[in-house]
């Protein structure tokens, strides 16, 4: 397994454990993602590298965003914005990140919709600014 895939699998396990708080479910999710590249064709591996980089950056940014929502420390917000900027430059589907973060703030962190919008506002501005 490539190092990049291994890092993404570990991050996916961490995020799924944060969501479910159940190790078996998190291991299953990470394991299924880990097996996916084995079934892909060689041509898909070229595109997969870009998707892997964008996914890695998005997950790292999500962890920083989670830390920002939990602590309120603006340094974590800045770190998340910097990382997501590179993710958006890697692949265009990263522009959906504000939606992911909004859903994370509402359903995982239990914030009200208005508060979640305010928490994710910098990401919306970044996404709209890059389009």
N, C-alpha and C positions, 0 to 999 in steps of 0.2 A: 504494500500500500504506500502511496506517495505521502510525504510529510504533510503536504497541504491538506490532503483528504483527512489524515489523522487528526490534525488540529481542528478542522471543521467538525469532525465527528465528536471530539471532546467538547467543543463549544455547544454543539447541538445537545449533547447529553446534559450539560450544565443548565442550559436554558429550559429544556424539557423537564428537568428535575425541579427548577424554580417554579414551573407552571403546575406540575402534578404532585410534587413532593413524594413520588413513588419511584424507587430505584428500578424495579422490574420494567415498568412502562417506559422509563427514560432509556434504559438499556435496549429495549426493543426498538424504540424510535431511532436511536443512534445506530443500532445494528442494521436496520433496514436501509438507512442512508448509506452505511458503509458497504453493503452488498450491491447497491445500485450500479456503481461504476463497473463492476465485474460483468454486468449484462449489457453494457453499452458497446456500440461499435467504435472502431478506431477513429472514425471521422468525428464522432461526438466528443472525443477527448480534447480536441482542439478548442471547441466551444466551451466544453466543461471547465477548462482551466480558467477562463474569464469568469464564468458563473461561480466557480469555486472561490476565486478572489473576492468577487462582489459579495458572496454569501458570508465569507469569513469577516469581511469588513463590516457588513450589516450586523452580524451577531456580536462582534466586539462593541459596536456602537450601541446596540441594544443593552448590553451589560453596563456600559457607562451611563446610558439613559436611566436604567433601573436604579443605579446608584444615585443619580441626580434626584430622581423622584423620591427615593427613600430618605436621603440626607438633606436635600435642598442646596447642596454645595454647587455653586456655579462652575467650578473647575471641571466637574464631571460633565456638565452640559457642554462646555467648550470642547472637551475631549471627544464627546459623542459627535458634535458637529464637525470637527476636523476629520474624524474617521469616516463619517458618512459622506463627506465631500469627495473623498477619494473613491468611495463605493459608487457614487453617482457618476463619476468620471469613467469608471470601469465598464459599466453597463447601464443601459437606460431603464431597466426594470427597477433599479434602485430608487427611482423617483416615487415608488409606492411606500417607501420607508415611513413617511409621516402617518400613513394609514395604519401600518403595523404598530407604531409607537402609540398611536391614539387608542387602538384596541388593547394594547398591553396596559396602558394607564387605566383604562376603564375596567377591563375584566380581570386582570391579574392584580393590579394595585388597588382596585376598588375606588377609584376617583370618580367624581361626578363628571358628566359630559363637559360642562363649561370649564371646570378645572383642568380636565384632560386636554381640551383645546388650547388653553393657555400654556400648559406644560409643553405641548408639541408645536406651538406657534413658530419657534425658530426653525424647526425642520420644514414646516410648510413654506416659510419664506425662502429657505435655501433651495428647496425643490422648484418653486416657482421662478426663482431667480436664475436657475440653471437651464430652464426650458426655453 
